[in-house]
Every structure is written in C-alpha cells, then in structure tokens.
Amino acid sequence: MTRLGRAEAQWTAKREGSVIVNGGNCPWPDINWVHWLQYNWKPRLHHAPAHVRLRQWLSQKRAAQAERQACSLARAIVANSERTRSEVIQTFGIQPDQVHTIYLGTDPEVFRPASPSEKLAARKRLGWPAQTLTAVFIGALGYDRRKGFDLLFDAWKQLCADPAWDVDLVAAGGGAEVGHWRSQAQKFGLDRRIRMMGFTHETSQLVRAADVMVHPVFYEPYGLGVQEALCCGVAALVTRSAGIAERYPRALFDLLLEGPPSVDDLVEKLRRWRADCDAWPARVSSFSAQLRRHTWRDMAREFVEWTMPSLMEGDGPRKLLGTASSQPLSSGA
C-alpha cells in the first residue's frame, strides 16, 4: 500500500497536484486526512490466541511508527473529529493551527427518516418480523473487541432473562469472531433474540429498519454508522468518548454511555430507551435534520477551502488532479 501510494503521490506532485494521504499509509509532505490513531488504542485481545496477540502487537507497532512519521511530514492535517484533532496535536506535538476538524458528510437521499411503509419494506427485505422492536449493532467482529460487542452480548443475556424484555438484537459485521458469537447465542438459547448477519452491504436498509442503534465502543475516533442511523431518525446509544458524541446536543445526552462502557450502564440505558421508545424519533428529529444538511459535497468543499484555497473557483472546488491511495471509508459492517 505504501509503495503504491508513493508512486501515485509522485505522479500527482510532478503534475502540480495536491496529494492527500490517510494516516500512516503513505508518508508524504502534503495533506494528511486522519481518522484513526494507532498510538492511542491498545487492542482488547486478552481472549485471543497468542499468535494473534503477537501479530497484532507487531503490526500496530509498525503502523504507529509510520503514523508518527506521516503526521510529522504533513503540511496540513484534517481530522474527522475534535477528539482526533486533540489526539494528533497532543500525541505528535503538531501545531494547533496545522490541524483542522472536518466532520464526515452524508447522502441525505439514502440516509433519511423512513416512512412506515419504507420501514416495513426494509424489514421484509432483511427477513425481520414486521412489528418486533429491533436494535442494531454495526461494526467489525474481529479478535480486537474495540467495538464492545462482548459487552452488548452480556447485556442482552441479562435483559432477555426478564420476560418483559421484547426487543431483538441484530448484529452486522464481519470478522474472525462472527462464528464464536453465533455459537454463544445458541449456547445460551438466544439465537432467536440475537441474530448474527455477518458482513453485509445492507447498512442503509439496517438503519432504516431499526428502532435503535447500540454502539458501545472502547475507541471510536468518529462513528459513521451512528451518524447514518441518526440521519434516518433512529436513536443511537454510543459511548461518550466517541467522536460523533461531541456533536450530540444536550437534549440527547441520555443516549451517551459512560466510558469505558459497562454492561450495567448498557442495560440501564437500554431500559430507559425502551420505556420511552415511541418518543425517541421526535426527540432526535432536529439533530437528524442538522446532520443531513451536511452532505458529502459540503464536506469536500470544506476540505478544499481549508487545505487548498487556491483551487477554489466560484461556488465550489475545481477537480483535483489526483490523490494517493488510502483506506476506504465505511461504517464497518
């Protein structure tokens, strides 16, 4: 990846184009878009095989070194949240005026509140019961339990022990532990209450069909999946330390989990949501509309205005000559 990125960066620079790289993927003295810091996350791997822990340690050590080099070289750094911006400044000693926060955009035509008929159609497409309240978890389910699904699983066991609990859970995301969690659900008799989808491209249908999203992360520089759920008018429980949480208005603070997340806090917050679930779509509607107003085009314009003001003409950015390769951006399903 680094070799390919350098080749593309050199090609772009020779043609007087601006080069945008991502984190430590390709050290280059131009623009770095940072949406993750290897330095600031210690993987949750206590349960993983020894060879996995060793491989992850070596990989993260190399990645952290490359990350420091790349951020130190950059003339400008774009962060995906104020949390990430603060971490870049403090971790690498970068000057504050060199780092700027630009929040992720959205597609308001895709991620918008669904009508009752659209929600029903999404549930039918996904094979969900039409009327059963359903929570969704969207995130990678690898050995690193950064997304906190293990806590959510334990919380669901506790909740389902109460006959009055009538909410099902759907978990979407690929990774080495999908099979483990599927077998654990069967072991505890929860395979009808916890459905493991594995990897899916149906994230827009998931958040359209859901009644609530649960994202009990231990480290999350932003949280695109949470944003997409909120854009669809769905209440989203997320850890207070996640980047997206800094955008929550005070009126929605009841949706924020304490960090690091705990099973007890998850259970309590989910019970509170269930007690007033019919009111939450209206409560999140204003914030949902605010997020939908910031499109991907708006994000691109802000990006160019701050990093490459000379490229601006009239009402929008001119076409960029090229960029270096970087990791794809997704909500992690």
Residue frames relative to the residue before (quaternion, step in Angstrom):
aa qw qx qy qz dx dy dz
M 1.0000 0.0000 0.0000 0.0000 0.00 0.00 0.00
T 0.6732 0.4937 -0.3051 0.4583 3.60 0.88 -0.93
R 0.6538 0.5171 -0.3178 0.4518 3.60 0.94 -0.88
L 0.6628 0.4909 -0.2995 0.4796 3.57 0.94 -0.89
G 0.6455 0.5305 -0.3165 0.4492 3.56 0.98 -0.85
R 0.6506 0.5098 -0.3147 0.4666 3.59 0.95 -0.85
A 0.6372 0.5249 -0.3348 0.4542 3.58 0.96 -0.81
E 0.6783 0.4731 -0.2943 0.4791 3.60 0.90 -0.88
A 0.6340 0.5337 -0.3310 0.4512 3.58 1.04 -0.80
Q 0.6522 0.5093 -0.3142 0.4652 3.58 0.96 -0.84
W 0.6344 0.5265 -0.3228 0.4649 3.58 0.99 -0.86
T 0.6784 0.4956 -0.2821 0.4633 3.58 0.95 -0.93
A 0.6705 0.5109 -0.3010 0.4459 3.58 0.89 -0.96
K 0.6325 0.5407 -0.3369 0.4405 3.61 0.99 -0.74
R 0.7186 0.3980 -0.2288 0.5224 3.56 1.19 -0.55
E 0.5161 -0.6875 0.3718 0.3504 3.53 1.34 0.51
G 0.3941 0.6944 -0.4982 0.3381 3.56 1.06 0.77
S 0.4853 -0.6347 0.5096 0.3194 3.55 -1.29 0.26
V 0.2663 -0.7725 0.5631 0.1233 3.55 -0.95 0.94
I 0.0895 -0.7761 0.6238 0.0232 3.56 -0.86 1.03
V 0.0436 -0.7901 0.6114 0.0003 3.56 -0.75 1.07
N 0.3756 -0.7231 0.5405 0.2096 3.55 -1.30 0.29
G 0.8520 -0.1066 0.0509 0.5100 3.57 -0.61 1.16
G 0.7920 -0.2912 0.2311 0.4843 3.56 -0.88 -0.99
N 0.3713 0.7724 -0.4625 0.2272 3.59 1.24 0.13
C 0.8090 -0.0199 0.0663 0.5838 3.57 1.03 -0.78
P 0.2514 -0.7836 0.5471 0.1531 3.63 -0.05 1.21
W 0.2090 0.7679 -0.5750 0.1899 3.59 -0.70 1.10
P 0.4414 -0.7411 0.4467 0.2375 3.61 -0.86 0.92
D 0.5265 0.5912 -0.4552 0.4076 3.58 0.63 1.10
I 0.7921 -0.2615 0.2139 0.5083 3.64 -0.61 -1.06
N 0.0928 -0.7847 0.6116 0.0400 3.57 -0.92 0.93
W 0.1833 -0.7666 0.6093 0.0861 3.56 -0.79 1.08
V 0.0966 -0.8324 0.5456 -0.0063 3.59 -0.34 1.28
H 0.1001 0.7939 -0.5975 0.0519 3.58 -0.74 1.01
W 0.7461 0.2138 -0.1747 0.6059 3.56 1.22 0.60
L 0.0992 -0.7895 0.6020 0.0665 3.59 -1.01 0.77
Q 0.3742 -0.7382 0.5229 0.2041 3.55 -0.54 1.22
Y 0.6056 0.5992 -0.3467 0.3925 3.57 1.06 -0.78
N 0.7813 0.4051 -0.1692 0.4436 3.55 0.97 -0.85
W 0.7020 0.4029 -0.2945 0.5080 3.57 1.17 0.38
K 0.1520 -0.7535 0.6355 0.0727 3.54 -0.88 1.05
P 0.4218 -0.7529 0.4385 0.2510 3.62 -0.33 1.21
R 0.3868 -0.6886 0.5678 0.2320 3.57 -1.13 0.76
L 0.1904 0.8230 -0.4958 0.2015 3.56 0.17 1.34
H 0.2874 0.8015 -0.4955 0.1715 3.61 1.19 0.28
H 0.6962 0.4735 -0.2521 0.4769 3.59 1.16 -0.62
A 0.5911 0.6335 -0.3434 0.3626 3.60 1.23 -0.44
P 0.6155 -0.5305 0.4187 0.4054 3.62 -1.20 0.43
A 0.6489 -0.5564 0.3585 0.3751 3.56 -1.17 0.66
H 0.6634 0.5094 -0.3264 0.4403 3.61 0.91 -0.83
V 0.6199 0.5292 -0.3429 0.4670 3.59 1.12 -0.60
R 0.6520 0.5136 -0.3152 0.4602 3.58 0.97 -0.87
L 0.6580 0.5052 -0.3070 0.4664 3.59 0.99 -0.85
R 0.6633 0.5065 -0.3055 0.4583 3.57 0.89 -0.93
Q 0.6614 0.5038 -0.3037 0.4653 3.56 0.97 -0.84
W 0.6357 0.5324 -0.3302 0.4510 3.59 0.99 -0.80
L 0.6753 0.4851 -0.2923 0.4724 3.58 0.90 -0.92
S 0.6613 0.5175 -0.3030 0.4506 3.55 0.95 -0.91
Q 0.6876 0.4785 -0.2920 0.4614 3.56 0.91 -0.88
K 0.6126 0.5512 -0.3517 0.4441 3.58 1.04 -0.71
R 0.6664 0.4849 -0.2962 0.4827 3.59 0.93 -0.88
A 0.6666 0.5128 -0.3037 0.4477 3.55 0.94 -0.92
A 0.6498 0.5199 -0.3205 0.4525 3.59 1.00 -0.80
Q 0.6367 0.5194 -0.3247 0.4684 3.59 1.02 -0.75
A 0.6603 0.4963 -0.3007 0.4767 3.57 0.96 -0.88
E 0.6234 0.5555 -0.3200 0.4477 3.55 1.08 -0.78
R 0.6573 0.4985 -0.3057 0.4754 3.58 0.93 -0.89
Q 0.6541 0.5136 -0.3146 0.4575 3.59 0.93 -0.89
A 0.6879 0.4991 -0.2864 0.4423 3.56 0.86 -0.98
C 0.6787 0.4811 -0.2987 0.4676 3.60 0.92 -0.85
S 0.6401 0.5243 -0.3255 0.4576 3.58 1.06 -0.69
L 0.6700 0.5059 -0.2909 0.4589 3.60 1.12 -0.67
A 0.6120 0.6266 -0.3496 0.3325 3.57 1.03 -0.83
R 0.3914 -0.6969 0.5466 0.2498 3.57 -1.08 0.73
A 0.7833 0.0534 -0.0235 0.6190 3.58 1.22 -0.52
I 0.1323 -0.7862 0.6012 0.0546 3.57 -1.03 0.82
V 0.1657 -0.7578 0.6259 0.0810 3.54 -0.96 0.98
A 0.1566 -0.7882 0.5923 0.0584 3.58 -0.81 1.07
N 0.4651 -0.7050 0.4633 0.2682 3.58 -1.10 0.65
S 0.7846 0.0855 -0.0783 0.6091 3.61 1.28 -0.01
E 0.6252 -0.5129 0.4173 0.4147 3.55 -1.29 0.23
R 0.5772 0.5737 -0.3707 0.4475 3.56 1.12 -0.60
T 0.6843 0.4722 -0.2832 0.4781 3.58 0.84 -0.99
R 0.6232 0.5464 -0.3360 0.4473 3.58 0.96 -0.84
S 0.6694 0.4993 -0.2955 0.4639 3.58 0.88 -0.95
E 0.6552 0.5149 -0.3105 0.4574 3.58 1.00 -0.84
V 0.6355 0.5264 -0.3309 0.4578 3.60 0.97 -0.82
I 0.6680 0.5069 -0.2951 0.4580 3.57 0.90 -0.96
Q 0.7352 0.4405 -0.2396 0.4561 3.57 0.79 -1.04
T 0.6956 0.4972 -0.2818 0.4353 3.58 0.94 -0.87
F 0.8142 0.2665 -0.1074 0.5045 3.58 0.89 -0.95
G 0.4586 -0.7111 0.4345 0.3086 3.60 1.25 0.03
I 0.3076 0.7582 -0.5127 0.2603 3.57 1.10 0.69
Q 0.5296 -0.6221 0.4694 0.3350 3.60 -1.07 0.71
P 0.5591 -0.6510 0.3940 0.3292 3.63 -0.84 0.94
D 0.6873 0.4890 -0.3063 0.4412 3.61 0.95 -0.75
Q 0.5998 0.5579 -0.3482 0.4558 3.56 1.34 -0.03
V 0.7263 0.3801 -0.2035 0.5354 3.58 1.29 -0.32
H 0.0329 -0.8176 0.5728 -0.0488 3.57 -0.74 1.09
T 0.3492 -0.7410 0.5372 0.2012 3.58 -0.99 0.85
I 0.0432 0.7520 -0.6569 0.0330 3.54 -0.98 0.94
Y 0.3228 -0.7751 0.5136 0.1769 3.56 -0.49 1.20
L 0.5919 -0.5797 0.4300 0.3588 3.55 -1.21 0.58
G 0.4056 -0.7008 0.5348 0.2416 3.54 -1.18 0.65
T 0.2588 -0.7443 0.5834 0.1966 3.54 -1.28 -0.32
D 0.4038 -0.6496 0.5729 0.2945 3.54 -1.35 0.16
P 0.2579 -0.8231 0.4830 0.1510 3.62 -0.11 1.23
E 0.5834 0.5639 -0.3853 0.4396 3.59 1.23 -0.21
V 0.7061 0.4241 -0.2459 0.5110 3.56 1.15 -0.64
F 0.7868 0.2502 -0.1152 0.5524 3.56 0.83 -1.03
R 0.3355 0.6896 -0.5472 0.3354 3.51 -0.02 1.43
P 0.6447 -0.5148 0.3681 0.4288 3.62 -1.14 0.38
A 0.3482 -0.7471 0.5347 0.1863 3.55 -0.93 0.96
S 0.4719 -0.6200 0.5392 0.3197 3.54 -1.18 0.60
P 0.6767 -0.4774 0.3413 0.4447 3.64 -1.16 0.30
S 0.6727 0.4899 -0.3101 0.4598 3.60 0.95 -0.80
E 0.6399 0.5120 -0.3242 0.4725 3.60 1.06 -0.73
K 0.6384 0.5159 -0.3290 0.4670 3.58 0.98 -0.76
L 0.6506 0.5120 -0.3094 0.4678 3.56 0.98 -0.86
A 0.6513 0.5121 -0.3151 0.4629 3.59 0.99 -0.83
A 0.6360 0.5206 -0.3292 0.4649 3.59 1.02 -0.79
R 0.6540 0.5065 -0.3135 0.4663 3.58 0.97 -0.81
K 0.6361 0.5191 -0.3292 0.4664 3.56 0.99 -0.78
R 0.6515 0.5209 -0.3127 0.4544 3.58 0.95 -0.88
L 0.7210 0.4347 -0.2340 0.4862 3.58 1.05 -0.81
G 0.4632 -0.6979 0.4306 0.3361 3.58 1.28 -0.23
W 0.4166 0.6996 -0.4751 0.3336 3.57 1.15 0.59
P 0.5737 -0.5394 0.4703 0.3985 3.57 -1.25 0.37
A 0.5720 -0.6522 0.3808 0.3202 3.55 -0.94 0.88
Q 0.8258 0.2850 -0.1087 0.4743 3.59 0.85 -0.93
T 0.5262 0.6559 -0.4158 0.3464 3.62 1.17 -0.29
L 0.4544 -0.6603 0.5208 0.2937 3.58 -0.88 0.92
T 0.0382 -0.8281 0.5577 -0.0413 3.58 -0.82 1.01
A 0.2136 -0.7460 0.6218 0.1057 3.54 -0.97 0.99
V 0.1801 -0.7825 0.5844 0.1168 3.57 -1.10 0.64
F 0.1453 -0.7111 0.6811 0.0972 3.49 -1.32 0.67
I 0.0235 -0.7883 0.6148 -0.0022 3.59 -0.86 0.94
G 0.4688 0.6654 -0.4754 0.3340 3.57 -0.60 1.10
A 0.6368 -0.5337 0.3994 0.3876 3.53 -1.26 0.44
L 0.1792 -0.7831 0.5913 0.0705 3.55 -1.07 0.84
G 0.2075 0.7834 -0.5455 0.2135 3.53 0.78 1.11
Y 0.7501 -0.3661 0.2741 0.4777 3.57 -1.29 -0.22
D 0.6536 0.4721 -0.3179 0.4989 3.58 1.06 -0.67
R 0.2079 -0.8216 0.5233 0.0891 3.58 -0.41 1.22
R 0.0945 0.8380 -0.5238 0.1204 3.54 0.96 0.94
K 0.6917 0.5070 -0.2790 0.4320 3.58 1.00 -0.80
G 0.4638 -0.7421 0.4011 0.2707 3.58 1.27 -0.08
F 0.3129 0.7714 -0.5140 0.2069 3.60 1.13 0.42
D 0.5756 0.5871 -0.3884 0.4162 3.61 1.08 -0.56
L 0.6502 0.4929 -0.3122 0.4866 3.58 1.04 -0.75
L 0.6508 0.5123 -0.3203 0.4599 3.56 0.96 -0.83
F 0.6184 0.5389 -0.3424 0.4582 3.60 1.02 -0.75
D 0.6780 0.4805 -0.2916 0.4737 3.59 0.89 -0.92
A 0.6233 0.5275 -0.3389 0.4672 3.57 1.06 -0.72
W 0.6686 0.5009 -0.3099 0.4538 3.58 0.95 -0.84
K 0.5849 0.5545 -0.3681 0.4636 3.58 1.08 -0.65
Q 0.6788 0.4929 -0.2830 0.4649 3.55 0.90 -0.96
L 0.6740 0.4965 -0.2991 0.4581 3.58 0.91 -0.88
C 0.6991 0.4814 -0.2776 0.4499 3.58 0.91 -0.89
A 0.5281 0.6024 -0.4158 0.4304 3.59 1.25 -0.14
D 0.6375 0.4718 -0.3092 0.5248 3.57 1.30 -0.33
P 0.4221 -0.7346 0.4659 0.2553 3.65 -0.51 1.10
A 0.6303 0.5533 -0.3356 0.4290 3.58 1.18 -0.46
W 0.5707 0.5974 -0.3946 0.4022 3.60 1.20 -0.35
D 0.0476 -0.8512 0.5200 -0.0530 3.57 -0.43 1.25
V 0.5219 0.6249 -0.4113 0.4098 3.59 1.17 0.56
D 0.2616 -0.7502 0.5879 0.1521 3.57 -0.92 0.93
L 0.2877 -0.7425 0.5821 0.1646 3.56 -1.31 0.41
V 0.0857 -0.7598 0.6432 0.0408 3.55 -1.00 0.91
A 0.1292 -0.7928 0.5943 0.0401 3.57 -0.79 1.09
A 0.0722 -0.7986 0.5976 0.0014 3.57 -0.73 1.12
G 0.5088 0.6217 -0.4774 0.3560 3.54 -0.83 0.99
G 0.3537 -0.7405 0.5343 0.2028 3.54 -1.05 0.77
G 0.3304 0.7492 -0.5406 0.1932 3.55 -1.30 0.14
A 0.7175 -0.4980 0.3066 0.3784 3.51 -1.33 0.34
E 0.7396 0.4322 -0.2390 0.4572 3.61 1.13 -0.49
V 0.3399 0.7432 -0.5152 0.2581 3.61 1.17 0.22
G 0.6738 0.4986 -0.2908 0.4614 3.58 0.89 -0.95
H 0.6171 0.5511 -0.3406 0.4467 3.58 1.02 -0.77
W 0.7160 0.4431 -0.2711 0.4663 3.58 0.79 -0.97
R 0.5961 0.5488 -0.3649 0.4587 3.57 1.12 -0.55
S 0.6808 0.4697 -0.2891 0.4820 3.59 0.96 -0.84
Q 0.6191 0.5336 -0.3475 0.4596 3.60 1.09 -0.65
A 0.6265 0.5259 -0.3393 0.4645 3.58 1.02 -0.72
Q 0.6539 0.4931 -0.3108 0.4824 3.58 1.00 -0.78
K 0.6317 0.5600 -0.3265 0.4252 3.57 0.97 -0.88
F 0.7719 0.3380 -0.1771 0.5084 3.58 0.93 -0.87
G 0.5290 -0.6680 0.3927 0.3461 3.58 1.25 0.31
L 0.5268 0.6527 -0.3882 0.3818 3.56 1.16 0.60
D 0.3702 0.7682 -0.4693 0.2293 3.58 1.24 0.19
R 0.6543 0.4646 -0.3264 0.4996 3.60 1.22 -0.24
R 0.7030 0.4437 -0.2535 0.4946 3.58 1.27 -0.31
I 0.7463 0.2200 -0.1438 0.6116 3.57 1.28 -0.41
R 0.0476 -0.8197 0.5705 -0.0169 3.58 -0.40 1.20
M 0.2284 -0.7827 0.5713 0.0941 3.55 -0.71 1.16
M 0.2365 -0.8118 0.5227 0.1087 3.58 -0.48 1.20
G 0.3308 -0.7056 0.5457 0.3081 3.56 1.05 -0.72
F 0.7592 -0.3356 0.2538 0.4966 3.58 -1.24 -0.34
T 0.0586 0.7998 -0.5940 0.0641 3.57 -1.02 0.81
H 0.3596 -0.6973 0.5753 0.2312 3.53 -1.27 0.52
E 0.5578 0.6596 -0.3530 0.3595 3.57 1.32 -0.04
T 0.2125 0.8218 -0.5163 0.1139 3.62 1.05 0.53
S 0.6352 0.5252 -0.3504 0.4449 3.61 0.98 -0.70
Q 0.6509 0.4941 -0.3143 0.4831 3.58 1.05 -0.71
L 0.6148 0.5681 -0.3404 0.4282 3.57 1.04 -0.78
V 0.7352 0.4085 -0.2525 0.4784 3.57 0.72 -1.02
R 0.5987 0.5436 -0.3650 0.4613 3.60 1.16 -0.44
A 0.7251 0.4427 -0.2377 0.4709 3.59 1.03 -0.79
A 0.6067 0.6261 -0.3391 0.3536 3.59 1.17 -0.55
D 0.3779 -0.6852 0.5707 0.2488 3.52 -1.37 0.32
V 0.7800 -0.0414 0.0315 0.6236 3.58 1.20 -0.53
M 0.2457 -0.7267 0.6154 0.1810 3.56 -1.22 0.56
V 0.1394 -0.7736 0.6137 0.0736 3.55 -1.12 0.75
H 0.0289 0.8110 -0.5753 0.1023 3.57 -0.66 1.19
P 0.0460 0.8563 -0.5109 0.0596 3.62 0.45 1.22
V 0.0680 0.8700 -0.4835 0.0689 3.56 0.80 1.06
F 0.4013 -0.6821 0.5583 0.2488 3.53 -1.30 0.50
Y 0.7778 0.0005 -0.0079 0.6285 3.57 1.18 -0.57
E 0.1838 0.7740 -0.5812 0.1711 3.57 -0.68 1.10
P 0.3054 -0.7884 0.5030 0.1793 3.61 -0.20 1.24
Y 0.7918 0.0358 -0.0628 0.6065 3.60 1.15 -0.50
G 0.2329 -0.7763 0.5569 0.1815 3.62 -0.18 -1.25
L 0.0734 -0.8473 0.5258 0.0182 3.57 0.53 1.20
G 0.6366 0.5422 -0.3366 0.4329 3.60 0.95 -0.80
V 0.6242 0.5256 -0.3297 0.4748 3.57 1.06 -0.77
Q 0.6471 0.5183 -0.3176 0.4600 3.58 0.92 -0.89
E 0.6686 0.5063 -0.3076 0.4495 3.59 0.91 -0.88
A 0.6236 0.5229 -0.3379 0.4728 3.59 1.06 -0.70
L 0.6664 0.4995 -0.2994 0.4656 3.56 0.90 -0.93
C 0.6205 0.5373 -0.3414 0.4580 3.60 1.03 -0.75
C 0.6821 0.4534 -0.2748 0.5037 3.58 1.18 -0.56
G 0.5558 -0.6419 0.3745 0.3726 3.56 1.27 0.19
V 0.5020 0.6455 -0.4156 0.3982 3.58 1.27 0.41
A 0.4648 -0.6592 0.5149 0.2903 3.58 -0.90 0.92
A 0.0880 -0.8092 0.5807 0.0143 3.57 -0.95 0.89
L 0.2407 -0.7480 0.6070 0.1189 3.55 -0.71 1.16
V 0.1100 0.7975 -0.5808 0.1207 3.58 -0.72 1.05
T 0.5829 -0.5866 0.4341 0.3574 3.55 -1.16 0.61
R 0.5846 -0.6387 0.3927 0.3101 3.54 -0.95 1.00
S 0.6779 0.5127 -0.2960 0.4358 3.61 1.08 -0.65
A 0.5036 0.6501 -0.4345 0.3673 3.62 1.21 -0.18
G 0.6166 -0.5880 0.3800 0.3603 3.57 -1.08 0.72
I 0.6447 0.5337 -0.3284 0.4379 3.59 0.93 -0.86
A 0.6040 0.6001 -0.3562 0.3848 3.61 1.08 -0.68
E 0.6036 0.5725 -0.3658 0.4173 3.61 1.11 -0.55
R 0.6511 0.5029 -0.3117 0.4755 3.58 1.25 -0.27
Y 0.5013 0.6661 -0.4293 0.3473 3.61 1.22 -0.31
P 0.3871 -0.6951 0.5442 0.2663 3.61 -0.90 0.81
R 0.6814 -0.5078 0.3361 0.4060 3.56 -1.19 0.50
A 0.6177 0.5802 -0.3421 0.4059 3.59 1.05 -0.72
L 0.7348 0.3862 -0.2214 0.5118 3.60 1.22 -0.41
F 0.3329 0.7744 -0.4859 0.2309 3.60 1.21 0.27
D 0.5518 0.6104 -0.4003 0.4033 3.61 1.18 -0.38
L 0.6441 0.5277 -0.3178 0.4536 3.60 1.24 -0.36
L 0.6096 0.5810 -0.3471 0.4127 3.59 1.25 -0.20
L 0.3051 -0.7438 0.5762 0.1470 3.54 -0.93 1.06
E 0.4999 -0.6344 0.4873 0.3318 3.55 -1.07 0.66
G 0.2771 -0.7714 0.5510 0.1569 3.55 -1.16 0.58
P 0.4870 -0.2438 -0.8347 0.0820 1.50 -1.85 1.65
P 0.5945 -0.6062 0.3854 0.3615 3.58 -1.06 0.68
S 0.1417 -0.7800 0.6050 0.0742 3.55 -1.21 0.55
V 0.6276 -0.5432 0.4028 0.3857 3.56 -1.23 0.50
D 0.6574 0.5269 -0.3203 0.4331 3.59 0.88 -0.92
D 0.6716 0.4846 -0.3045 0.4706 3.59 0.92 -0.87
L 0.6160 0.5458 -0.3382 0.4564 3.57 1.04 -0.77
V 0.6660 0.5059 -0.2999 0.4588 3.57 0.85 -1.00
E 0.6709 0.5047 -0.3011 0.4523 3.57 0.87 -0.94
K 0.6853 0.4808 -0.2918 0.4627 3.61 0.87 -0.96
L 0.6516 0.5068 -0.3207 0.4644 3.60 1.00 -0.74
R 0.6328 0.5113 -0.3353 0.4751 3.59 1.00 -0.72
R 0.6410 0.5152 -0.3263 0.4661 3.59 0.99 -0.79
W 0.6374 0.5121 -0.3316 0.4706 3.57 0.97 -0.83
R 0.6745 0.5061 -0.3080 0.4405 3.61 0.83 -0.96
A 0.6408 0.5478 -0.3321 0.4232 3.60 0.98 -0.75
D 0.7932 0.2037 -0.0899 0.5668 3.57 1.18 -0.55
C 0.2116 0.8488 -0.4729 0.1052 3.59 1.21 0.49
D 0.6348 0.5510 -0.3447 0.4179 3.61 1.03 -0.66
A 0.6827 0.5025 -0.2842 0.4479 3.59 1.16 -0.56
W 0.5640 0.6673 -0.3800 0.3038 3.60 1.14 -0.53
P 0.6006 0.5547 -0.3971 0.4170 3.68 0.90 -0.62
A 0.6709 0.4758 -0.3020 0.4820 3.59 0.97 -0.78
R 0.6515 0.5364 -0.3183 0.4319 3.58 1.02 -0.78
V 0.7371 0.3933 -0.2383 0.4952 3.61 1.04 -0.68
S 0.4423 0.7499 -0.4327 0.2341 3.60 1.22 -0.27
S 0.6645 0.5058 -0.3191 0.4480 3.61 0.91 -0.84
F 0.6664 0.4822 -0.2941 0.4867 3.58 0.94 -0.90
S 0.6090 0.5571 -0.3397 0.4510 3.58 1.05 -0.77
A 0.6720 0.4882 -0.2963 0.4714 3.59 0.90 -0.91
Q 0.6218 0.5440 -0.3356 0.4526 3.58 1.03 -0.77
L 0.6756 0.4863 -0.2961 0.4684 3.59 0.88 -0.90
R 0.6653 0.5134 -0.3123 0.4429 3.60 0.95 -0.79
R 0.6118 0.5682 -0.3529 0.4223 3.58 1.14 -0.48
H 0.6756 0.4397 -0.2892 0.5163 3.59 1.25 -0.36
T 0.0999 -0.8447 0.5256 0.0131 3.57 0.06 1.32
W 0.6775 -0.4517 0.3704 0.4470 3.56 -1.32 0.04
R 0.6185 0.5363 -0.3473 0.4574 3.60 1.08 -0.65
D 0.6285 0.5220 -0.3282 0.4742 3.58 1.04 -0.77
M 0.6439 0.5206 -0.3189 0.4611 3.56 0.97 -0.86
A 0.6525 0.5153 -0.3135 0.4587 3.57 0.94 -0.90
R 0.6436 0.5197 -0.3269 0.4570 3.57 0.97 -0.84
E 0.6532 0.5064 -0.3147 0.4667 3.60 0.92 -0.88
F 0.6194 0.5589 -0.3277 0.4434 3.56 1.02 -0.87
V 0.7156 0.4439 -0.2555 0.4749 3.57 0.79 -1.04
E 0.6285 0.5531 -0.3416 0.4272 3.60 0.95 -0.83
W 0.7359 0.4207 -0.2452 0.4704 3.57 0.94 -0.84
T 0.7742 0.3793 -0.2018 0.4648 3.59 0.83 -0.93
M 0.8136 0.1272 -0.0217 0.5669 3.60 1.05 -0.75
P 0.0317 -0.8579 0.5122 0.0247 3.61 0.69 1.02
S 0.6098 0.5755 -0.3611 0.4081 3.61 1.09 -0.56
L 0.6289 0.5478 -0.3366 0.4371 3.60 1.25 -0.36
M 0.5647 0.6352 -0.3838 0.3611 3.56 1.24 -0.36
E 0.0371 0.7683 -0.6374 0.0448 3.54 -1.04 0.90
G 0.8514 0.0561 -0.0406 0.5199 3.57 -0.84 0.90
D 0.8279 -0.2389 0.1945 0.4687 3.56 -0.86 -1.04
G 0.8315 0.1310 -0.0550 0.5371 3.61 1.12 -0.11
P 0.6610 -0.5268 0.3610 0.3940 3.56 -1.32 0.17
R 0.4476 -0.6326 0.5535 0.3050 3.53 -1.17 0.61
K 0.6550 -0.5071 0.3864 0.4056 3.56 -1.26 0.31
L 0.3730 -0.7137 0.5483 0.2255 3.56 -0.94 0.92
L 0.5497 -0.6353 0.4344 0.3250 3.55 -1.11 0.71
G 0.7675 -0.2908 0.2052 0.5331 3.58 0.95 -0.77
T 0.1920 -0.7583 0.6098 0.1273 3.54 -1.32 0.25
A 0.5158 -0.6124 0.4915 0.3426 3.53 -1.26 0.40
S 0.6199 -0.5536 0.4001 0.3862 3.56 -1.19 0.49
S 0.0358 0.7790 -0.6255 0.0261 3.53 -1.16 0.67
Q 0.6728 -0.4804 0.3644 0.4288 3.54 -1.30 0.10
P 0.4960 -0.6367 0.4822 0.3406 3.61 -1.08 0.60
L 0.3791 -0.7024 0.5561 0.2316 3.53 -1.20 0.60
S 0.1817 0.7762 -0.5887 0.1342 3.59 -0.80 0.94
S 0.5530 -0.6147 0.4456 0.3431 3.52 -1.30 0.20
G 0.6111 -0.6535 0.3092 0.3224 3.56 1.22 0.38
A 0.4675 0.6880 -0.4594 0.3116 3.61 1.09 0.35
